[in-house]
Each structure stands twice: as C-alpha cells, then as structure tokens.
Amino acid sequence: MNTATRDEVLKRWRARGFHGGLWTDPPGRVWEDFVHEDDELLMVLEGELELTLAGRKLVPRIGEEIEIPAGVVHTVRNRGATTARWLYAYGRLG
C-alpha cells in the first residue's frame, strides 16, 4: 500500500473519530494479551499478522480493516519472515 493510500485510510478513520498511525514490527514480534479502554481499528499494509481476539484467531489480508472492540483481550503477532507494517487507531465504534 502506498503512502497516499495509507494517508487516505487514516483520514477516513479520523473522520470516524479514530486517531492512530503506522506501526512496524520485526519478524516474530508478539504483542500479547492487550486490553484497551477504546475501540481499535487495525489494517495490515505489508507482511503477515495473526490476531487472536478473545480466543478467536484471524489472519487479516492486506488492506482488510479489523475492528477490536474496547475491553476485548487481543494478541497481535508478526507471523511472517519479513517486517510487518500496519495501521492502528483508537476511538469509538458506532
């Protein structure tokens, strides 16, 4: 995904009341058992992420928007052999 597209996604998310940015993780990086007070949006731009949301595993496609409701225990893992780049934002769904 190019910079213009990335900026468009973040702009759309801001219009929905979300604020975030770009995150970069090396291969094998794991963010385990996080819980946030705000809802979270996530979108993979490059690489392979695996998410576990309340025990349910997901492997999002590049460009697929994932919603993580506030209070849901979640883990994000770079399961690929390359650096993963993904967008994240926090706000309120609906």
C-alpha positions in Angstrom: 0.0 0.0 0.0 1.5 3.3 -0.9 1.8 6.4 1.3 -1.2 8.2 -0.4 -3.5 5.2 0.2 -2.2 4.9 3.8 -2.9 8.6 4.4 -6.4 8.2 2.9 -7.2 5.3 5.3 -6.0 7.4 8.3 -8.1 10.4 7.1 -11.2 8.2 6.8 -10.6 6.8 10.3 -10.1 10.4 11.7 -13.5 11.3 10.1 -15.0 8.4 12.1 -13.4 9.7 15.4 -10.3 7.5 15.4 -6.7 8.6 15.8 -3.6 6.5 15.2 -0.7 5.9 12.9 1.7 3.4 11.4 3.2 0.6 13.4 6.2 -1.5 12.3 7.2 -4.9 13.8 10.1 -7.2 13.0 9.5 -10.9 12.3 8.4 -12.9 15.3 7.3 -9.8 17.3 4.3 -10.5 19.6 2.1 -8.1 21.5 0.3 -10.4 23.9 -3.0 -10.1 25.9 -3.7 -6.4 25.4 -6.9 -4.8 26.5 -7.8 -1.2 25.7 -10.5 1.2 27.0 -11.2 2.4 23.5 -12.2 0.5 20.4 -9.3 -0.2 18.0 -9.0 -0.4 14.2 -6.2 -2.3 12.6 -5.2 -2.7 8.9 -2.2 -4.7 7.6 -0.2 -2.8 4.9 2.7 -5.2 4.5 3.7 -8.5 5.9 1.7 -11.2 7.8 -0.1 -10.6 11.0 -2.0 -13.1 13.1 -4.5 -11.7 15.6 -6.2 -13.5 18.5 -9.4 -11.8 19.7 -10.9 -13.3 22.8 -9.5 -16.7 21.8 -10.5 -16.5 18.1 -7.6 -16.4 15.6 -7.7 -14.2 12.5 -5.2 -13.7 9.7 -6.2 -10.4 8.0 -5.5 -9.8 4.4 -3.5 -6.7 3.3 -6.0 -3.8 3.3 -8.6 -5.6 5.4 -10.0 -3.4 8.3 -10.2 -5.2 11.6 -12.3 -3.8 14.5 -11.3 -4.7 18.0 -14.0 -3.6 20.5 -13.0 -2.0 23.8 -12.4 -4.5 26.5 -11.5 -7.4 24.2 -8.3 -9.3 25.1 -6.2 -9.5 22.0 -2.8 -10.5 20.7 -1.0 -9.4 17.6 1.8 -11.5 16.1 4.0 -10.9 13.1 3.9 -14.5 11.9 5.8 -13.7 8.7 9.5 -13.8 7.8 9.6 -10.1 6.9 8.8 -6.8 8.7 5.1 -6.2 9.2 3.7 -2.7 8.8 0.2 -1.9 9.9 -2.1 0.9 10.7 -3.8 1.2 14.1 -6.2 3.8 15.6 -8.2 4.2 18.7 -11.7 5.7 19.1 -15.3 4.6 19.5 -17.2 2.3 17.1 -20.7 3.1 16.1 
